[in-house]
Amino acid sequence: MYNYKYMKEKEIERILKVLANKRRLEIIKYLKSKKEATVTDISGKIKLSFKATSKHLAMLYAVDVVTKEQRSLQVFYRLAPDIPSVAKHVSNSLE
């Protein structure tokens, strides 16, 4: 039998670990203001390499904080419409 409370706590811990990073918080803040952006746009704004920005976005994608859409050769990211509640609280606290 599964311990659902434990599973939920582990998921919250996983999300918070991803969010506990200055660069990823900057990405969330930027996407809140722009609604959607490419990796190039985001990396320019947060002053980080394309490769490093892509890795941060992959981590945010893995915990359902962002969604992505491939259009031609570019990938557009946006905040997920059904963002986990713990991530939503963190996102709402960013100015």
matplotlib code that plots the C-alpha trace (Angstrom):
import matplotlib.pyplot as plt

x = [0.0, 1.2, 1.7, 0.1, 1.0, 4.6, 4.4, 2.9, 5.6, 8.3, 6.8, 6.7, 10.3, 11.3, 9.5, 11.0, 14.5, 14.1, 12.8, 15.6, 17.8, 18.3, 18.5, 15.3, 13.5, 14.6, 13.3, 9.9, 9.8, 10.7, 8.0, 5.4, 6.1, 6.5, 4.0, 6.3, 9.9, 12.5, 15.7, 17.6, 15.3, 15.5, 19.3, 19.8, 17.6, 19.2, 22.7, 23.5, 24.7, 22.1, 23.2, 22.9, 19.6, 18.3, 19.3, 17.4, 14.4, 14.6, 14.5, 11.5, 9.8, 10.4, 8.4, 5.6, 6.4, 6.8, 5.5, 7.2, 6.2, 8.4, 7.8, 10.1, 13.6, 12.7, 11.3, 8.9, 8.5, 5.7, 4.5, 2.3, -1.4, -1.7, 1.4, 1.8, 0.3, 3.6, 5.3, 2.3, 2.9, 6.5, 5.8, 3.2, 5.7, 8.2, 7.9]
y = [0.0, 3.5, 6.3, 9.1, 11.7, 10.8, 10.9, 14.3, 15.6, 14.1, 15.9, 19.2, 18.7, 18.0, 21.1, 23.3, 22.0, 23.0, 26.4, 27.1, 28.6, 32.3, 31.7, 29.6, 32.2, 34.8, 32.7, 32.4, 36.1, 36.8, 34.4, 36.0, 39.4, 38.2, 35.2, 33.3, 33.4, 31.4, 30.1, 32.8, 35.6, 34.1, 33.6, 37.2, 38.6, 36.6, 36.9, 33.2, 31.0, 29.3, 25.8, 26.7, 28.4, 25.3, 23.1, 25.4, 25.3, 21.5, 21.3, 23.6, 21.6, 18.3, 19.6, 21.1, 24.7, 25.6, 24.2, 24.2, 24.4, 23.7, 26.1, 25.5, 25.6, 27.5, 26.2, 28.6, 28.4, 29.7, 29.2, 26.1, 26.9, 24.2, 25.0, 23.1, 25.0, 25.3, 26.7, 29.1, 30.5, 31.0, 32.6, 35.0, 36.2, 37.3, 41.0]
z = [0.0, -0.9, 1.6, -0.4, 2.2, 1.9, -1.9, -1.8, 0.6, -1.6, -4.7, -2.8, -1.7, -5.4, -6.6, -3.9, -4.6, -8.3, -7.3, -4.8, -7.4, -8.3, -12.0, -12.1, -10.1, -12.6, -15.4, -13.7, -13.1, -16.8, -18.1, -15.8, -17.5, -21.1, -21.1, -23.5, -24.7, -26.4, -24.8, -26.6, -25.2, -21.7, -21.7, -22.8, -20.1, -17.3, -18.7, -18.8, -21.6, -23.9, -22.7, -19.0, -19.6, -21.4, -18.4, -16.0, -18.2, -18.4, -14.6, -14.5, -17.2, -15.2, -12.3, -14.5, -13.8, -17.4, -20.7, -24.0, -27.6, -30.6, -33.5, -36.5, -35.0, -31.9, -28.6, -26.8, -23.0, -20.8, -17.3, -17.1, -16.8, -14.1, -12.3, -9.0, -6.1, -4.2, -7.3, -7.8, -4.3, -5.0, -8.4, -6.9, -4.3, -7.1, -8.1]

ax = plt.figure().add_subplot(projection="3d")
ax.plot(x, y, z, "-o")
ax.set_aspect("equal")
plt.show()
